[in-house]
Amino acid sequence: MSEPRPPESPTRRLPVLDDDKTPDGPPALLPEGSGRFWSTRRVPAGIVAPCLLAGAAVFLYDIAAVRAHRPAMHWRGALARQLAERPLDNTWVLAGAGVTAALGLWLIVLALTPGLRDLLPMRRPHPDVRAGLRREAAAQVLRDRAMEVSGVRAVRVRMRRKRADIRVVSHFRGLDEVRADLDAVLTEAVRGLGLSRPPALSVHVRRPGPKG
């Protein structure tokens, strides 16, 4: 007589996951670009704020003195007299207006531009993660990768925000072969930097100049 078989467990089907889904259900976060970092502008703010504070304090004291039936400051009376007597096409008036307009335009540019041009934004694998790479570090990586190519003697890299200029000196091998290897190596190196906006490559290969 055969022994009784244990009851079979019900079959459990595993959920089929798409390529763009995580096991928990929500779609996976794709790497997104990160905008440029904004500077705190501490130096301009530190210069302008004390100047405005001092000027406002002086004008406030002068107005309070006049309201208290005391004579106004000598400099304000002299300034008012000069402004009333000098024509608008006077050299000093035009120079003062030009300096004031240039200072105001400079402050507006500082307020509207992000600054921190030396910091290159990187891709964001997660919304809460944000990172940047300095231009010197990116240039050093490209230089090290270019020096690994056979035939390369010297490399000079100038890293910009939208373009990387690489100037290479090759002392043997054909220039076309060295350029082809550099294009492949540097393209992979730029991709490995993880920048949100990879810079375009501009590679120049030449022979060393004559000695002496």
NORFEN-V708851 format. One record per helix or strand. SS is the DSSP state (h for helix, s for strand). FROM is the first residue (numbers start at 1). LEN is the number of residues. If there is no record, write none. Layout:
ss={SS & SS}
from={FROM & FROM}
len={LEN & LEN}
This chain:
ss={s & s & s & h & h & h & s & s & s & h & s & s & h & s & s}
from={21 & 27 & 32 & 42 & 74 & 91 & 119 & 124 & 132 & 135 & 152 & 163 & 175 & 195 & 200}
len={1 & 1 & 1 & 26 & 12 & 22 & 4 & 1 & 3 & 13 & 8 & 8 & 18 & 1 & 8}
